[in-house]
């Protein structure tokens, strides 16, 4: 499971995080989304 905060698409500093998102990492913008993903992972374990 990868959870990542997105960065500015034109910034070289954001290349890594934006690349992870392109590879399927979920872009999160709220704490609730983190908790939902953790809950999903616990159910699959």
C-alpha positions as semicolon CSV with decimal commas, in nm:
position;residue;x (nm);y (nm);z (nm)
1;X;0,000;0,000;0,000
2;X;0,134;0,340;-0,097
3;X;-0,025;0,660;0,022
4;X;0,126;0,977;-0,109
5;X;0,053;1,345;-0,116
6;X;0,070;1,488;-0,464
7;X;0,295;1,774;-0,561
8;X;0,301;2,048;-0,820
9;X;0,316;1,883;-1,165
10;X;0,572;2,133;-1,293
11;X;0,811;2,105;-0,998
12;X;1,117;1,881;-1,021
13;X;1,078;1,824;-0,647
14;X;0,743;1,652;-0,708
15;X;0,863;1,411;-0,975
16;X;0,892;1,111;-0,740
17;X;0,551;1,147;-0,578
18;X;0,378;1,217;-0,907
19;X;0,548;0,910;-1,060
20;X;0,418;0,691;-0,775
21;X;0,066;0,819;-0,839
22;X;0,099;0,733;-1,208
23;X;0,199;0,381;-1,100
24;X;-0,116;0,338;-0,895
25;X;-0,053;0,501;-0,559
26;X;-0,362;0,669;-0,421
27;X;-0,351;1,046;-0,398
28;X;-0,485;1,149;-0,059
29;X;-0,610;1,489;0,042
30;X;-0,786;1,418;0,372
31;X;-0,713;1,221;0,688
32;X;-1,030;1,019;0,636
33;X;-0,885;0,875;0,316
34;X;-0,581;0,748;0,506
35;X;-0,806;0,582;0,762
36;X;-1,018;0,422;0,486
37;X;-0,710;0,272;0,323
38;X;-0,579;0,139;0,653
39;X;-0,921;-0,016;0,721
40;X;-0,918;-0,183;0,377
41;X;-0,572;-0,326;0,440
42;X;-0,674;-0,464;0,779
43;X;-0,975;-0,638;0,625
44;X;-0,756;-0,806;0,361
45;X;-0,500;-0,925;0,617
